[in-house]
Amino acid sequence: SAGQMNMKGVFLHVLGDALGSVIVIISSLVIWFAEGSWRFYVDPAMSIAMVLIILCTTIPLLKETSLILLQTAPSSVDQDILKAELEKMDGVLGVHEFHLWQLTSNRLVLSAHITCHNLRDYMEIAAKVKQFFHCVGIHSTTIQPEFVDVIDTASLDYACSLKCSTTDCLQDTCCGPKTLASSRAKNGGPEVSATQSAMTVPHSPKPDTVSLSRSEDVLVNRSENPPDPERETNL
């Protein structure tokens, strides 16, 4: 835990101070009572030994804290197994954009896109997904549902239903332009390439062209029958 890591840091700090004091006492006694030129090498030799001890105990802690600072995936959790277990749940058509990282030594965060048929199915799946992650020690999860029933079946892709508006950003996503058939295999769907089944983003309709015929008629009528100045004054 974070408290244990802090205690490790405090312990290493105290250990360094204690070793320094012990080395000074031992080297002083050796130099004072021993004879020969070798006694002058005791102090640097013991100092080097102290440095090695501190390095050997500090490097693992430094590595552990650096991995947390970089928000890397925890080595104690197999992401492939978690994703496979999610795909086996009833009602789950596909899982993609699966990300798992650690904020602290004992707090894991997960986000994923889960494809299902509709909102009713998702509400039933969400409780199972939360319970599943709680059992494996992941208590902070963000699930983005994707409903295939509201998407055109001609452009349906269980692997990634919500795509970028252009194909230029496909390489930057986790889905990418690759064939994803695992979800369709269990649901009896056909194998479709992500690039071939890229979701067609509807373009915003162009504004209707305003007909100017009525405006032109008004202008012609006004030119043929100029307004009466006296009538306008009275008005």
C-alpha positions in Angstrom: 0.0 0.0 0.0 1.0 3.7 -0.1 1.6 3.7 3.6 3.9 0.7 3.3 5.9 2.5 0.6 6.2 5.5 2.8 7.4 3.4 5.6 10.0 1.8 3.3 11.3 5.2 2.4 11.6 6.2 6.1 13.3 2.9 6.9 15.9 3.4 4.2 16.5 6.9 5.4 17.1 5.7 8.9 19.2 2.8 7.7 21.5 5.2 5.8 22.0 7.4 8.8 22.6 4.4 11.1 25.1 2.8 8.7 27.0 6.0 8.4 27.3 6.3 12.2 28.4 2.7 12.5 31.0 3.0 9.8 32.5 6.1 11.3 32.8 4.4 14.7 34.3 1.2 13.3 36.8 2.9 11.0 37.9 5.2 13.8 38.6 2.3 16.1 40.5 0.4 13.4 42.6 3.4 12.5 43.3 4.2 16.2 44.3 0.7 17.4 45.5 -1.1 14.3 48.9 -0.8 12.8 50.0 -0.7 9.2 49.0 1.3 6.1 46.0 -1.0 5.3 44.0 0.5 8.2 43.5 3.7 6.1 41.6 1.7 3.5 39.0 0.6 6.0 37.0 3.8 5.9 36.6 4.1 2.1 35.9 0.3 1.8 33.2 0.4 4.4 31.8 3.6 2.8 31.5 1.8 -0.6 29.8 -1.2 1.1 27.3 1.2 2.7 26.6 2.8 -0.7 26.0 -0.6 -2.3 23.6 -1.6 0.5 21.6 1.6 0.2 21.4 1.2 -3.6 20.3 -2.4 -3.4 17.5 -1.5 -1.0 16.5 1.8 -2.7 16.4 0.8 -6.4 13.4 -1.6 -6.0 11.4 1.1 -4.2 12.4 3.7 -6.8 11.3 1.3 -9.6 8.0 0.7 -7.9 7.2 4.3 -7.4 8.3 5.2 -10.9 5.9 2.7 -12.4 3.0 4.2 -10.3 4.0 7.7 -11.4 3.9 6.7 -15.0 0.5 5.0 -14.5 1.6 1.8 -16.0 -0.5 -1.4 -16.1 0.0 -3.5 -12.9 2.1 -6.7 -13.4 -0.1 -8.6 -10.9 -3.2 -8.5 -13.2 -3.4 -10.3 -16.5 -5.4 -7.9 -18.8 -6.0 -10.6 -21.5 -7.7 -12.9 -18.9 -9.9 -10.0 -17.7 -10.9 -9.1 -21.2 -11.7 -12.7 -22.1 -13.8 -13.1 -19.0 -15.8 -9.9 -19.9 -16.4 -11.2 -23.4 -17.9 -14.4 -22.0 -20.6 -12.6 -20.1 -24.2 -13.0 -21.3 -25.2 -10.0 -23.4 -21.7 -8.7 -24.1 -21.1 -8.6 -27.8 -17.6 -7.1 -27.7 -15.0 -5.4 -25.5 -12.5 -2.9 -26.9 -10.5 0.2 -25.8 -9.6 -1.8 -22.7 -7.2 0.2 -20.4 -6.0 -0.7 -17.0 -3.5 1.3 -14.9 -2.6 2.1 -11.3 -2.9 5.4 -9.5 -1.4 4.1 -6.3 0.1 0.8 -5.2 -3.3 -0.4 -4.0 -5.7 1.5 -6.3 -6.3 0.3 -9.9 -8.4 2.1 -12.5 -10.0 0.6 -15.5 -11.9 1.9 -18.6 -13.4 -0.1 -21.4 -16.0 0.1 -24.2 -18.6 -2.7 -24.0 -20.9 -3.4 -26.9 -24.4 -4.7 -26.2 -27.8 -4.7 -27.9 -29.7 -1.9 -26.0 -29.9 0.1 -22.8 -31.9 -2.6 -21.0 -29.3 -5.2 -21.7 -26.5 -2.9 -20.6 -28.2 -2.1 -17.2 -28.3 -5.9 -16.5 -24.7 -6.3 -17.7 -23.3 -3.3 -15.7 -24.1 -4.8 -12.3 -22.3 -8.1 -13.3 -19.3 -6.2 -14.7 -19.0 -4.1 -11.5 -19.2 -7.2 -9.3 -16.6 -9.0 -11.5 -14.1 -6.1 -11.2 -14.7 -5.8 -7.4 -13.8 -9.5 -7.0 -10.4 -9.0 -8.8 -9.6 -5.8 -6.7 -10.5 -3.1 -9.3 -13.0 -0.7 -7.6 -12.7 2.3 -9.9 -14.1 1.5 -13.4 -15.5 3.5 -16.2 -17.6 1.6 -18.8 -18.8 3.2 -22.0 -21.7 1.3 -23.6 -22.3 1.0 -27.3 -25.7 -0.1 -28.4 -25.9 -2.0 -31.7 -29.7 -1.8 -32.0 -29.5 1.9 -32.8 -26.8 1.6 -35.4 -27.3 0.9 -39.0 -26.7 -2.8 -39.5 -24.9 -2.1 -42.8 -22.1 -0.3 -40.9 -22.3 -2.4 -37.7 -19.0 -3.5 -36.2 -19.2 -5.2 -32.8 -15.5 -4.5 -32.3 -15.7 -0.7 -32.4 -19.1 0.9 -33.2 -18.1 4.5 -32.3 -15.4 5.4 -34.7 -13.7 8.7 -35.7 -15.3 10.8 -38.4 -12.3 10.1 -40.7 -10.1 7.1 -41.2 -7.0 9.1 -40.4 -7.2 8.5 -36.7 -7.8 4.8 -36.8 -4.1 4.1 -36.3 -4.2 6.1 -33.0 -7.0 4.1 -31.4 -6.7 0.7 -29.7 -9.0 -0.9 -32.1 -7.1 0.0 -35.3 -7.7 -1.3 -38.8 -7.6 -5.0 -37.9 -9.9 -7.9 -38.1 -11.8 -8.5 -34.9 -13.9 -11.7 -35.0 -13.8 -13.0 -31.5 -17.0 -11.2 -30.5 -18.8 -12.3 -33.6 -17.8 -15.9 -33.2 -19.7 -16.3 -30.0 -22.7 -14.3 -31.3 -22.9 -16.0 -34.6 -22.1 -12.9 -36.6 -19.9 -12.7 -39.7 -16.3 -11.7 -39.6 -15.9 -8.2 -40.7 -12.7 -6.1 -41.0 -12.7 -3.0 -38.9 -11.6 -1.0 -41.9 -14.3 -2.5 -44.2 -17.0 -2.0 -41.6 -16.0 1.5 -40.5 -19.0 3.2 -39.3 -20.4 5.7 -41.7 -20.7 9.0 -40.0 -23.7 10.9 -41.3 -22.9 14.2 -42.8 -24.9 17.1 -41.6 -27.6 17.9 -44.1 -26.9 20.8 -46.4 -29.3 23.7 -45.9 -32.1 23.8 -48.5 -31.4 26.1 -51.3 -33.7 29.1 -50.9 -35.7 29.8 -54.0 -35.4 33.4 -55.1 -38.3 33.3 -57.5 -40.7 34.8 -55.0 -38.2 37.6 -54.1 -37.6 38.3 -57.8 -41.4 38.6 -58.4 -41.7 41.1 -55.6 -38.8 43.2 -57.0 -40.4 43.2 -60.5 -43.8 44.2 -59.1 -42.3 47.0 -57.2 -40.4 48.3 -60.2 -43.5 48.2 -62.4 -45.8 49.8 -59.8 -43.7 52.3 -57.8 -45.1 53.1 -54.4 -47.2 56.2 -53.9 -45.2 58.7 -51.8 -48.3 60.4 -50.4 -49.8 57.0 -49.4 -46.6 56.1 -47.6 -46.6 59.5 -45.8 -50.2 59.0 -44.7 -49.3 55.5 -43.4 
